[in-house]
Amino acid sequence: MGDHFAINLKLACSHYRSISEVCRQLSINRAQFNKYLSGQSRPTAYNLKRIGDFFGVEDYELGLPPEQFARLIGARNQQQPVGPQDDPISELFKPLHKEAGNLSRYCGYYFEYSNCMSVPGSILVSLVHLWEERGSFLFERQERQERSSGLDRHAEVRCRYLGAAFQLQDRMFLIDYESLTLNEMSQTVLIPSFKSRISRLNGLKTGVSSGDRRNPACTRVVWEYLGEEINRINAFRQIKLYRPDDPRIDDDIRDRLSAGMISNGLFEIE
């Protein structure tokens, strides 16, 4: 891993409020973890796998050049300026910031259930993290799909989406882009919860399939609230493709995803 591991570990930890929080969730001694951060020692293969699972990356990715790793996890270099004040895209979205409602009560982690656009007939479970930063609401969505690569071998496809969320009138609007390949964007519209306790949110998501044809499509989507803090290792293990009859997908989720849909649960746009 060379000298990159310590730098990348610091970048990954910067997404959390403190190093102590990371150590607590990983159940790794703080003194030992500090040695990893300073480059004095390397984690065992077992701890390296746990750290990778926690941050949602593969073991070897923790040793990538820091610039590549920063792009992988969507980290922002705090030393770089946010951007010129006259940036046309920033100017375009300024009115939205003024009109958007407060999404603080929705911050936290969710499982997102959707009819998979690239593998019709399957249910895709993704992990979403919504948080507030300097008055704006940002989110990250992680996906994993295992697909056949020929000769009975399977390859894992990983996607990481980064985006912004707005509440306008009585709807939640979320727009994001795929940060690893920079080849697609998607939009999700959710119906807010008017209950005192958030459990599941319904909505629609539009985007394109990641297959060769890249067909535009629209699917129903369900967000299941997990909490403000979760065991990321356990959650990450659950994000993948499921068969619709998989017992781990409950009947309520299946009903919400299939309500009013055409074949395969997708609206395909020709």
C-alpha positions as CSV (number, residue, x, y, z in Angstrom):
1,M,0.0,0.0,0.0
2,G,3.0,2.3,0.2
3,D,2.5,5.6,1.9
4,H,-1.0,6.1,0.6
5,F,-2.9,4.1,3.2
6,A,-2.6,6.6,6.1
7,I,-3.5,9.6,3.9
8,N,-6.5,7.8,2.5
9,L,-7.6,6.6,5.9
10,K,-7.6,10.2,7.1
11,L,-9.7,11.3,4.1
12,A,-12.2,8.5,4.8
13,C,-12.4,9.5,8.5
14,S,-13.1,13.1,7.6
15,H,-16.7,12.1,6.7
16,Y,-17.3,11.5,10.4
17,R,-17.6,13.9,13.3
18,S,-14.5,12.4,15.1
19,I,-11.9,9.7,15.1
20,S,-13.4,8.4,18.3
21,E,-16.7,7.8,16.6
22,V,-15.0,5.7,13.8
23,C,-13.0,3.7,16.4
24,R,-16.2,3.1,18.4
25,Q,-18.2,1.8,15.5
26,L,-15.2,-0.3,14.3
27,S,-14.5,-1.6,17.8
28,I,-10.8,-0.8,17.2
29,N,-8.6,0.6,20.0
30,R,-8.0,4.3,19.5
31,A,-4.3,4.1,20.2
32,Q,-3.9,1.3,17.6
33,F,-6.0,3.3,15.1
34,N,-3.8,6.3,15.6
35,K,-0.8,4.2,14.5
36,Y,-2.7,3.5,11.3
37,L,-3.4,7.2,10.8
38,S,0.3,8.1,11.4
39,G,1.7,5.4,9.2
40,Q,3.5,3.7,12.1
41,S,1.8,0.4,11.5
42,R,-0.5,-1.4,9.1
43,P,-3.7,-3.2,10.0
44,T,-3.9,-7.0,9.9
45,A,-5.7,-8.5,6.9
46,Y,-8.8,-9.0,9.2
47,N,-8.9,-5.4,10.4
48,L,-8.2,-4.1,6.9
49,K,-11.2,-6.0,5.6
50,R,-13.3,-4.5,8.5
51,I,-12.1,-1.0,7.7
52,G,-12.8,-1.4,4.0
53,D,-16.3,-2.7,4.7
54,F,-17.0,0.2,7.1
55,F,-16.1,2.9,4.6
56,G,-17.7,1.0,1.7
57,V,-14.4,0.4,-0.3
58,E,-12.4,-2.7,-1.2
59,D,-9.2,-3.5,0.7
60,Y,-6.9,-2.6,-2.2
61,E,-8.7,0.8,-2.8
62,L,-7.3,2.0,0.5
63,G,-3.9,1.9,-1.1
64,L,-4.8,3.9,-4.2
65,P,-3.1,7.3,-4.9
66,P,-4.8,9.8,-2.7
67,E,-6.2,11.8,-5.7
68,Q,-7.9,8.7,-7.1
69,F,-9.1,7.6,-3.6
70,A,-10.6,11.1,-3.0
71,R,-12.6,10.9,-6.2
72,L,-13.7,7.3,-5.3
73,I,-15.2,8.3,-1.9
74,G,-16.4,11.7,-3.1
75,A,-14.2,13.6,-0.6
76,R,-13.8,17.3,-1.0
77,N,-10.4,19.0,-0.5
78,Q,-11.2,21.5,2.3
79,Q,-8.1,23.5,1.3
80,Q,-9.5,24.3,-2.1
81,P,-11.9,27.2,-2.6
82,V,-15.6,26.2,-3.1
83,G,-15.6,28.0,-6.4
84,P,-16.0,31.4,-7.9
85,Q,-19.1,33.3,-6.7
86,D,-20.2,33.9,-10.3
87,D,-20.3,30.3,-11.2
88,P,-23.3,30.0,-13.5
89,I,-24.5,26.7,-12.0
90,S,-24.3,28.0,-8.5
91,E,-26.2,31.1,-9.5
92,L,-28.8,29.0,-11.2
93,F,-29.6,27.1,-8.0
94,K,-29.5,30.0,-5.6
95,P,-33.3,30.6,-5.7
96,L,-33.8,26.9,-4.8
97,H,-31.8,27.3,-1.6
98,K,-33.9,30.2,-0.6
99,E,-37.2,28.4,-1.2
100,A,-36.2,25.0,0.0
101,G,-37.6,23.7,3.3
102,N,-35.6,22.2,6.2
103,L,-34.8,18.5,5.8
104,S,-33.0,18.1,9.1
105,R,-35.5,15.5,10.4
106,Y,-34.8,13.3,7.4
107,C,-31.0,13.2,7.9
108,G,-29.5,9.8,8.5
109,Y,-29.2,6.5,6.7
110,Y,-31.7,4.6,4.5
111,F,-32.0,1.4,2.6
112,E,-33.3,2.3,-0.9
113,Y,-35.4,-0.3,-2.6
114,S,-36.0,0.0,-6.3
115,N,-36.7,-2.1,-9.4
116,C,-33.3,-2.5,-11.0
117,M,-33.0,-0.6,-14.3
118,S,-30.2,-2.7,-15.6
119,V,-31.4,-6.1,-14.5
120,P,-35.2,-6.1,-14.9
121,G,-37.1,-8.4,-12.6
122,S,-34.6,-7.8,-9.7
123,I,-34.9,-5.6,-6.7
124,L,-31.9,-3.4,-6.0
125,V,-31.1,-2.5,-2.4
126,S,-28.8,0.6,-2.0
127,L,-27.5,2.5,1.0
128,V,-28.2,6.2,1.2
129,H,-26.8,8.7,3.6
130,L,-28.4,12.2,3.8
131,W,-26.7,14.9,5.9
132,E,-26.7,18.7,6.3
133,E,-23.6,20.7,5.5
134,R,-23.4,24.5,5.8
135,G,-27.1,24.9,5.3
136,S,-27.4,22.5,2.4
137,F,-28.6,18.9,2.3
138,L,-26.3,16.5,0.5
139,F,-26.5,12.7,0.1
140,E,-24.5,9.7,-1.0
141,R,-26.0,6.5,-2.5
142,Q,-24.0,3.3,-2.8
143,E,-24.9,0.4,-5.1
144,R,-23.4,-3.0,-5.7
145,Q,-24.5,-5.4,-8.4
146,E,-23.1,-8.8,-9.3
147,R,-23.3,-9.6,-13.0
148,S,-22.3,-12.5,-15.2
149,S,-19.0,-11.9,-17.0
150,G,-19.1,-15.2,-19.1
151,L,-17.8,-18.7,-18.4
152,D,-19.9,-18.8,-15.2
153,R,-17.9,-16.0,-13.6
154,H,-19.4,-13.0,-12.0
155,A,-18.1,-9.5,-11.7
156,E,-19.1,-6.9,-9.1
157,V,-20.2,-3.5,-10.3
158,R,-20.0,-0.7,-7.8
159,C,-21.6,2.7,-8.1
160,R,-21.4,5.7,-5.8
161,Y,-23.8,8.6,-6.4
162,L,-23.4,12.1,-4.9
163,G,-26.1,14.7,-4.9
164,A,-28.2,17.4,-3.3
165,A,-31.7,17.3,-1.8
166,F,-34.4,20.0,-1.7
167,Q,-37.9,20.1,-0.2
168,L,-40.1,22.3,-2.3
169,Q,-43.8,22.6,-1.3
170,D,-44.8,19.1,-0.2
171,R,-42.2,17.0,-2.1
172,M,-38.6,16.1,-1.7
173,F,-36.4,16.4,-4.8
174,L,-33.0,14.7,-5.1
175,I,-30.6,15.0,-8.0
176,D,-27.3,13.2,-8.2
177,Y,-24.5,12.0,-10.4
178,E,-22.4,8.8,-10.6
179,S,-19.0,9.9,-9.1
180,L,-16.8,7.0,-10.2
181,T,-17.5,7.0,-14.0
182,L,-19.2,10.5,-14.4
183,N,-21.4,9.0,-17.1
184,E,-24.9,9.4,-15.6
185,M,-27.3,11.4,-13.5
186,S,-30.6,10.5,-11.8
187,Q,-33.5,12.3,-10.1
188,T,-35.6,11.0,-7.3
189,V,-38.9,12.5,-6.0
190,L,-40.1,11.4,-2.6
191,I,-43.3,12.0,-0.7
192,P,-42.4,13.4,2.8
193,S,-43.6,11.7,6.0
194,F,-46.2,13.6,8.0
195,K,-45.8,11.2,10.9
196,S,-43.8,12.0,14.0
197,R,-41.6,9.0,13.3
198,I,-40.0,8.4,9.9
199,S,-40.2,4.8,8.7
200,R,-40.6,4.4,4.9
201,L,-40.8,7.0,2.2
202,N,-42.4,6.4,-1.3
203,G,-41.4,8.0,-4.6
204,L,-40.2,7.7,-8.1
205,K,-36.7,7.6,-9.6
206,T,-35.6,8.3,-13.2
207,G,-32.3,7.5,-14.8
208,V,-30.7,5.2,-17.3
209,S,-29.8,1.6,-17.1
210,S,-26.1,0.8,-16.9
211,G,-26.4,-1.8,-19.6
212,D,-25.1,-1.4,-23.2
213,R,-28.3,0.3,-24.4
214,R,-28.5,2.7,-21.5
215,N,-32.2,2.9,-21.8
216,P,-33.9,5.8,-19.9
217,A,-36.3,4.4,-17.3
218,C,-38.4,5.2,-14.3
219,T,-39.1,3.1,-11.3
220,R,-41.0,3.3,-8.0
221,V,-38.6,3.6,-5.1
222,V,-38.9,3.1,-1.3
223,W,-36.6,4.5,1.3
224,E,-36.4,2.7,4.6
225,Y,-35.1,4.8,7.5
226,L,-32.3,3.1,9.5
227,G,-31.2,5.8,11.9
228,E,-28.7,8.6,12.3
229,E,-25.9,6.2,13.1
230,I,-25.7,2.6,11.9
231,N,-23.3,-0.3,11.7
232,R,-22.0,0.4,8.2
233,I,-20.3,-3.0,7.9
234,N,-23.6,-4.9,8.4
235,A,-25.5,-2.4,6.2
236,F,-22.9,-2.6,3.4
237,R,-23.2,-6.4,3.3
238,Q,-26.9,-6.1,2.5
239,I,-26.7,-3.8,-0.5
240,K,-27.0,-5.9,-3.6
241,L,-29.5,-7.4,-6.1
242,Y,-32.4,-9.6,-4.7
243,R,-34.9,-11.7,-6.4
244,P,-38.5,-10.4,-5.9
245,D,-39.5,-13.5,-4.0
246,D,-36.4,-13.3,-1.7
247,P,-37.7,-13.6,1.9
248,R,-35.5,-10.8,3.0
249,I,-37.7,-8.4,1.0
250,D,-40.9,-8.1,2.9
251,D,-44.4,-8.0,1.4
252,D,-44.9,-4.3,2.1
253,I,-41.8,-3.4,0.1
254,R,-42.9,-5.6,-2.8
255,D,-46.4,-4.1,-2.8
256,R,-45.0,-0.6,-2.9
257,L,-42.6,-1.3,-5.7
258,S,-45.2,-3.1,-7.9
259,A,-48.2,-0.8,-7.4
260,G,-49.4,0.6,-10.7
261,M,-46.3,-0.5,-12.6
262,I,-46.0,-2.2,-16.0
263,S,-44.0,-5.4,-16.7
264,N,-40.7,-5.7,-14.8
265,G,-41.7,-2.7,-12.6
266,L,-40.2,-0.2,-14.9
267,F,-41.5,2.6,-17.1
268,E,-39.2,2.5,-20.2
269,I,-38.9,5.7,-22.3
270,E,-38.4,5.0,-26.0
